[in-house]
Amino acid sequence: MKFVAITSCPTGIAHTYMAAEALSMAGEEMGIEIKVETQGSVGAENKLTEAEIKEARVVIIAADTNVSKERFVGKTILEVGVKDAIKDAKGLIQKAIDIKIEDKNTEKNVSNVEEEKKVERKGVYKHLMTGVSYMIPFVAAGGILIALSFAFGIYAFKVPGSIAEALKTIGGGNAMALMYPVLAGFIAFSIADRPGLVPGMVGGLLASTVGAAFIGAMIAGFLAGYTVVLLKKIIKLPKSLQGLMPVIILPVLSTLVVGLVMIYVIGKPVSALTVVMSKYLTNLSGANAGFLGIILGLMMAFDMGGPFNKAAYTFGVSTLALAPSSAIMAAVMAAGMTPPLGIALATVIAKKKFTAEERESGKSAWALGAAFITEGAIPFAVADPLKIIPSTMVGAAVTGALSMIFKASIVAPHGGIFLLFIPHAVTNLGGYIIAIVAGTIVTGVMVKILKKDVVVKDEIKA
């Protein structure tokens, strides 16, 4: 019995490979032959061949982004979220084994109706996460290049012909400028495939030019995607003219509809809402700022790369797009670093709470946390969720609150601890470091208190 699988998460960094490893290990333990293709940040790896797909009984897709199913026509597909593969890979493979393959032409054939409904409900989220996954590299590259421009001096980019000006132009004027078109374009692509790209990207660019920003780009993406889907259903052409649909008719009509709606209907109200929100958030101080930091911290640590985490991150990015630096983005990044750093600390100060393998994994958690990869805490959370998740949430909430109260802000949406070494990239650097250290300690101490001993003293001494 052979199976093939694809794993993919919005960032394409941690969840993608953790799910692949979990499926491979589960298959080996169960004596099941399974090959897993990863669609991560570097593209598709361990690609499935036509022969392997043909021989597979079921195709397992564990993804939170849109995965093309063109290769799997005629195959039975079991589609779940990427975390389902991480949490219970054996159960997922068993579900694939139990599927009764009756209709080979069905796109989805899962073991019960509830699972089908679960997959359908995740559609909108998947479309959004597909857009976010393509957007993040543009944001990270642009933001860090802007941060590097400040290394030459806070106003060095104003000097014509200077390296600082070039870095600011590349990062801010171009890479970051593509953020909204890419987000909207690939949301539409997830919904309507390639015909959605043109209206989506045009809508995203209009969102930027009319001031509708992140919210406008999201609306433009969904509007473009579903407009293309609707046009496909409405317009029926003879076979001799069907070649005009993807080249002329769909791009022109969908772009016209999206453009007019963005300019005359969505643009001004969303732009006004964005300005009001920006001013309100900028003026937050004291207890109000601390409360927002707590909420952001809880979201970052609750599902560590899932919907809440990505919602907080994209919210932070949207505020950074409206100003040269953002306190909210700073709180989000600091809170996202805290869970893996806190757990790494716990493996050092509470060795008896972890197995030898977990203590070894704690070493990599230091690096992942420093690089702002919250997913580094997931293996520990999966092993003991009732102890680890509350600990990471409290620690991240402390970090988020302190970061906001100290009014720390950053100029880039990524970079983790390495951003701290770039001059002028972080305001109130001392307070920001205190916030990260405090949350890390709180997380580590809570894990030490809540978790039970899992190893004996003799093993620790050894």
N, C-alpha and C positions, 0 to 999 in steps of 0.2 A: 504494500500500500504506500503510494507516494503522494506527497503534498508539496506545493510551492507556496511561498508567502512574500508579501511586500510590507515593509514597515516604513512609516514616514510621519514626522512630527513637524510643527510649524517652524521651529528654528533649525531642524535637521542636525542637531548636535548630540544631545544626550538620549532622549526618549527613543529616537530612531534605532540606535545601536543597542540600547538596553533591551528593547523589545525583540530585536533580531537574535541577540544572545540568549534570551529567555526561551524563545521558540526552538532554537537549535539545541539547547541543552535538554529541554523537555522532550524533544523528538528522539534524542539519543537515549535518554532514560527509558522511554516507552518503546524503543525498538522501531521507531517510525522514521522513514526516510523523508526529510524535509529540507528544501533549499530556500533560503531567505534572501531576497533582494532588498537592499537598503536604498531609500531615496532621500539622502541627507543633503547637507549644505554643500557638499562637493559633487553632487550629482548621483546618478545611479551606480551602485557598486554591487559586485557579485550578481550581475545581471542574469535573468532567467532566459534560457534559450527556448526556441520554438518547440524543440523535442521535449524538454523538461515540462513545459506547460501542457503539451499534448498528453504526456504520460500521467500527469497529476490528476488525482481523483477530485480534489477540491482546491481552489485558490483561496488562501487566507489573506485578507487585506486588513492590517492593523494600522490605521492611519487617522490623523486628525486634520489632514489636508486632502485636497481632491487628487485622487490617483486615477490616471487614465486606464480604462478597462478595455481599450480597443484590442489588445493582444489576447483577451480572454473570452472572446465571442464563442459561445457554445459551451463554456465551462461553468461549473457551479461555483459561485463566489460566496464566501462567508466574510462579511465586512463588519469590523468592530473598531472601537477606539484604540489608540496605541497603548493606553494604560491597561487595557484588558489583557493584552499579551504579556505585559510586565508583571501584573498581579497574579494571573493564573494561566500560564502558558499551557500547562497540561490539560486544564479544563477546556481551553479553547481548541486544542488539537482533538480532544475527545469529542467535542461538539461537532467538529469537522468529520470525524469518523462516523458519528451517529446519523449524519445527514442522509436521508433517502434520496438518491439521485434519480428523479423521475423525469424531469424536463430538462434536457441538456441545453435548451436555448434560453433558459431563464437567466436573468442577470444576477438575481440574488436568490438563494435557496437556503434559508436558515431553519434551525430546528423548531422554532415556534413563532407565533404571530407577534408576541411581545418583543422579541429580538428585532423583527422587521420594523416595528414602530419606533424602537429605540434608534435604529440606524436612520430612519427618515427624519426624526426629530433633530438629529445632529446636522442636517443639511445646511442650514443657514450658518451655523457655527463653522462648519468645514469650509464654506465659501469664504467667510471672513478670514479664517486662519490661513487659507491658501494665499490670499492677498497679503496678509501680514508676513508670511514666510518669505515671499519674494521682496517685500519692502524692507525688511530688517537689514540685509546686507548694504543696501543703499544708505540707510540711516546711519549704520555703524561706521561705514567708510567715510561718509560725509562728515559726521559728527567728530570723529577722531582727527580728521585732517583739519577741521576748524580749530580743534583743541591744540594741535601742533602749531598752527599759525600764531597762537597766543604765546607760545614758548619764546618767540622773538620779541615779545613785549605786547602789552595789552592793546596798544594802538598801532603796532608795527604794520598791520595789514593796510593801513591808510597810505603807506609810502608807495608811490607808483613804481612798478617794476621789481619790487622786492619779493623774496621767497615767501614771506608772510602773506603778501597780497595774492600770490599765485595759489598758495594752499587754501586761503579763504575762498578764492574764486572756484577752485576745483571742488572743495568740500561743500561750501554753502551755496554758491551760485549754480552748481550743476548737480552734484550727487544728491544733496538734500532736496534740490528742486524737483528731482524725479520721484520723490517719495510718494506724493499723492497720485500722480498718473500711474505708477506701478501698482500701488495699492488698489485703486479702482479698476485698473485694467485686468489684474489677475483675479479679483473677485468676480468680475464679469466672465473671465476665461473659465473659472471653476463652474459657473452656472451654464454657460452657453458654448463652451469650447472656443476655438480660435476666432469665430465671428464676433465674440464678445470683446476682444482685445481693443479694436479701434474705438468703438463708442465709450468703452470703459476708460481708456487712457485719455481720450479727449475730455470726457466728463471730469476725470481727476484733475487734469490741467486747468479746466474751468473753475473747479472748486478752489484751486490755489489762487487764480487770478481775481476771482470775485470775493475772496476773503472767507470762503466757507470752510476752509482748512480740512482737518481730519474728518469731522462729522460729514461735511459735504462730499468728501471723496468716497466715504463708505456708502452714502446714499447713491452717489453717481454710479458706483460699481454694481450695486444691486439693481438699480434702475436699468443700466445698460444690459446686464445679463438677462433679466426677465423680459426686457423689450425685444431682444433678439429671439428669445424662445417664443414669444407671442407672434412675432412676425413670421417665423418659420411655420407656425400653425395656420396663420391666416392666408399667407401668400402661396398660391398653388400655380405653378407654371408648367407648361408642356415640357417634355424631356429635352427638346431641342434648345430650350432657353434656361434650363436648370443651372448651367454653368455660370450664368450671370448672378445667381443668388449670393455666393460667398465673395465675389469680386466687386460687384457694383451695388446690387439692390440692398442687401443686408447692411453693409457698411454705411452707405449713404443715408438710408432711412433711419437706422438706429442712431447714428451720430446726430442727425437732424433732431430727432425726438429728444435725446438726452441733452443736447446742447440748448435747445429752446427751454426745456424744463429747468435746467440749471440756471440759465440767465434770468428767466422771467418768473419762476415759481420758487425754487429752492434757494438760490444764491443769496438774496438780500436777507431773508429771515434767519437763515443759518449763520450768515456772517455776523448779524447783529447779536445772535445768541452766543456765538464764539467770543465776541468782544466783551460781552457782559460777564461771561464765565471767566475769561482771562483776567479782567479787572478785579473780580471778586476773589479769585484764587491768589492774585498778586498781593492783595491787601490783607490776606489772612495773617494773623499774628497770635502769639501767646497760646491760650488754650485751644482756640479754633484751629490754628495751624497744627498743634500737637494732635488733635483729634483726627484731622485729615491724615496725618502721618501714621497714626495707629491703624486706620482703615486700609491705607495702602500697604502697610506692613503685613497685616493679616491676609490680604488678598495675595501678596507675593508668596507667602509661606504656606497657604492653605493647600494648594494643589501643585505647587512647585513646577511650573511650566504648563499647567492646564489652563482652562478658560479664565479663571479668576486672575491667575498670574499674568496671562497675556493681556487681559483687559486693563490691569493696572499699568503694565508696561506701555501699551499703546497710548493710554491716557497720558503718561509721562512724556512720551515722544511728541504727542500733539501739543503739549504746552511748550516744549522746547522749540517747536517750529514757529511759535508766536513771539519768541523773545531770544536774545543772545544766550541767556542762561536760564536754568529752571530749577527752582527749589523742589518742585514735585518730582522731576526726573531724578534729582539727587536722592530724595527719600526712597524712591522706587529702586534705584540701583543698590543703595546701601542695604535696604531690606532684603533684596534678592541675593546679596552676598552672604548674609548672616546665617541662613539655615545650614549650608555645607560647612561654613567655617565653625559654627557652634558645635556641630556634630563631630567635626575633626578634633576640636578641643576636648569634647567629651571622651573620645577614644584615648586621649592622653591622660586626662585627670580621673577617669573612671574605667580603667582597663578591665575590671572584673565584670563590667556590664556588657562587654562585647566579646565575641569569639575572636580567635586569632586571625581569621579571614577578614572579619569586619574591621579589626584594628589596622590591618594592612590597607584596606580600602579607605580608611580614614586619612591615610597619607595623601591619596589622590584628591580627597575632598578638600584639603587645604588649597590645592592648585585650582580646583574647579570653583571654589568660593571666591578666591582672589580674582578669577577671570570673569566673575559675575555669571556663572552658570549654576542657577539655583537647582537644576536637576541633579546635581551631585549628591543631594540629600535623599533622593528617591529610594535607592536600595535599602537604606536604613529605615525609611518610613514604611516601605512595603513589609519589612521584616517585623516591625513593631509599631504599627500606626497609632495606637492609642496612647503611646508614651512619647513617640518622636514628634508627631504632628503638632500636638499642643505645645510642646517645648519650642519648636521652631517658630510657631505663630506668635508666641509671647515674646521671644527674642527679637523677631522681625518687627513686631509692633513697637517695642522699646526703641529700636534703631530708627524706624520711620518717624516716631514722635520726636526724638531728640534731634534728628536731622532737620526737621521742620522748625522746631523751636529755636535751634541755633542759626536758622536762616542760611544754611549751607546751600549752595547751588552749583550746578555743573554745566559745562558748555557742550558736552557730548553725551549721547544716549547709551554708550557702551564703553568698555575698557577696564571696568573693575578697578582693582587696586592700582593698576598700572597708570591710570589716569591721574592719580594723586601726585605722580612725579613730574607732570607737565606743568610748568609755571603758568599761573593765572587760569588754569582749567577748572579749579574748584575755589569758590569763595568760602571763607571761614574754614580753611583746611583743618585747623586744630579741632574745631567742634565736630566736623564731619568724621574725623578719625575716632574721636571719643564715642560718637554715635555707633559706629561699626563695632568698635571694641566692646562697648557696653552690651550690645545685642548678642554678640558672640559669646560673651561670658554668661549672660542670662540663659541662653540656650544650653550651653554646656553644663551649667549647674543644674538646670531643670531636668536634663536628661539623666544626670548623675542621681538626682533625687527620685525620679519616677521609675526608671528602669530597674529591673531585678538583675541580680548577679547571674551570669550564664556560664562563668568559668570558675575553676577552683584556684586557690592561691598557688598551688604547686605549679600550675601552668603559667601563671604570671611570672613566677620566679624563674622559670625555665627560659 
